[in-house]
């Protein structure tokens, strides 16, 4: 397990979220629904960073996907224990590893896969009961790990990860190639301790060049750091380009494969 300072740094984005909180499979979730007709058997599972749907940045991004015709579900797989947005400014002395182990949680639970994955499974099962058959998964930072896990289990029909955390390179990339049937899009960046240039090159080596038949794409965003696709400082032209570009190519990817 590893994290970095960029996992909990960034900028709050402005806007008023338009979705609503619903309970799905006993799990509180932020739901963004298109205002136009959309395929009821398809959803995007938005798997957040450590701030959860409680951070407006995540809700606003989910709303933007909904405006492009996707119903979006953002499960609270952090079980009501996200990192507070106050940590974004970098002035708070926050122990990310203690948070991961559950030190600050009221229920005493941590945030490892033994806790978080069963929560996701409850949401997925409930959505299937509602008639959902096709799941696109979009994971940011912390959520990238769970995108890979859902792909390994062939729950996901299409996968996008942006600056993923908690992956093992090359092991997870090789397992993806061997077991998953879901096309994969990676939004990577210049400065990323969690998914560095070497890991990006290894992904291309293992999955690129037509080696992964379902489909593989990787976008590289110059001048961006880990977290850019959700918490980037859009007053910086390069970061703005990266954030907007990562969103655009994710929409196009999901339209193609989901």
Buried (B, 14 or more C-beta within 10 A) or exposed (E): EEBBEBBBBBBEBEEEBBBEEEEBBEBBBBBBBBEEEBBEBBBBBBBBBBBBBBBBBBBBBBBBBBBBBBBBBBBBBBBEBBBEBEBBEEEEEBEBEEBBBBEBBEEEBBBBEEBBBEBBBBBBEBBBEEEBEBBBBBBBBBBBBBBBBBBBEEBBBBBBBBBBBBBEBBEBBBBBBEEBEBBBBBBBBBBBBBBBEEBBBBBBEBBEEEEBEBBBBBBBBEBBBBBBBBBBBBEBEBBBBBBBBBBEBBBEBBEEBB
